[in-house]
């Protein structure tokens, strides 16, 4: 069977993409550290992924397949001169998560927001200083798992990074994913022990 076409997400894909990611990450170590309560996880995770989608959809760096069943949210390298970027706080200059804004913060109580910001800060501390494409989120709805769609949308971003002559970076807190990513050409370059064990991985420039 021929796989569906890979497309760049638009605002019309938001609900499908967010729904897939909420379902895909229900047992993810980081998401459950951030949002451990079963009753509030769906709402908080939807706000979290919706924020990431909204930040990147206008940069044409979200690839989807199957109507949003599988999605890769990539962050392009920061488009700032190196000397200016170096003067900015990490949460503003580094590619990847970015600092939660006031609209995002309004979705969460103080304790939850503190966990989100604490994890964000810890990751930023180990991200490279050089330009790179950042695979912020890769997920497939459980109903569509096992079809190779996740690898397909990941590859679309890797091809874009290769076209720019830049490496790619991701982070994962799921130990099982480390070996899966290694098989796809990624290598571990750093790690965190707190607040959640997390591996930083790099796909070399192709």
Secondary structure, DSSP 4 states (H G I P E B T S, - for coil): -PPPPPEE--GGGHHHHHHHHHHHTTT-HHHHHHS--HHHHHHHHHHHHHHHHHHHGGGT-EEEETTTTEEEEEEPPP-S-HHHHTTS-HHHHSSSS----HHHHTTS-HHHHHHHHHHHHHHHTTS-SS--EEEEEEEE-GGGTTSSHHHHHHHHHHHHHHHTT--EEEEE--HHHHHHHHHTT-EEEEEE-SSS-EEEEEE---
